[in-house]
Amino acid sequence: MALPETLLLLLLIAIGAGFLGSLAGLGGGVIIVPILIVLFHVPFVLAVGASAISVLATSTTAGSAYVHDHLTDLRIGMFLEIATVPGALIGASLTIYLSKAGLDPYLLVALGGILLLTIPGSLLGHHDEIPQGVVPDARSRRLRLGGAYLDRRLRREVPYMAARTDPALGVMFGAGLVAGMFGIGSGVLKVLALDGALKLPMKVSTATSNFMIGVTAAAGAGVLLAAGYMNPVIAAPVALGTMAGAYVGSRILPGLSNRLVRYLFLILMGALAIELILRGLGLQ
């Protein structure tokens, strides 16, 4: 396939990845990484670098739209970034080392396994449209980690407060580590920490995750750029496509139910996890 056709195909795939990523808080990178490796035969670490750029594009586009719609909680997002950024710096450095050691297939299997392990906890969690019985901890009250948003579907303002901040910080460090290693923004773990540990409404969790993944991706991308693992020919169409897809997704999310967003999130997570494991094992 000629270069123009290849770049056009990559652009179209990135549009779909950006749409799904913004809708579920994933960042699109979890789709971009296996696509680049399997369909375009891009080396793992270069795929991670391009994916980090796609995460930045998704976060910039969808994140700004959610801020405008008052769904993103900037205070909670910036508080949790104190854990994700150090994790991303360590994770990106670790991926460079492991890739040079020829362990790329194991990295794909590890990523798929991480996604699968997050599903049971979310299925066992609450399924209320709005979280019930939330008791904020001392740090949450002191830092005023809460707010309210106007739910278009429920047609009323929904107040919320963050609950367990200690477990959330631990999950967020792991999310940063995964983001840096795989260039995916780790929206999967971020949404679960925001939704499961902090017990925020799913729309707030998804919107805040879209904001956070950009900050985390920037940290990991800086390490990869300094090491020379950033190809602009690959990264440019990926960034443009994910920005377009993320904008469409950000316009759809506010009108959806929290329950629907959660189920969509889990279906995407499971399908992508299985796909990654099969490809890492050479079975697809």
Secondary structure, 3 states (H helix, E strand, C coil): CCHHHHHHHHHHHHHHHHHHHHHHCCCCHHHHHHHHHHCCCCCHHHHHHHHHHHHHHHHHHHHHHHHHCCCCCHHHHHHHHHHHHHHHHHHHHHHHHHHHCCCHHHHHHHHHHHHHHHHHHHHHCCCCCCCCCCCCCHHHHHHCCEEEEEECCCCEEEEEECCCHHHHHHHHHHHHHHHHHHCCCCHHHHHHHHHHHCCCCHHHHHHHHHHHHHHHHHHHHHHHHHCCCCCHHHHHHHHHHHHHHHHHHHHHHHHCCHHHHHHHHHHHHHHHHHHHHHHHCCCC
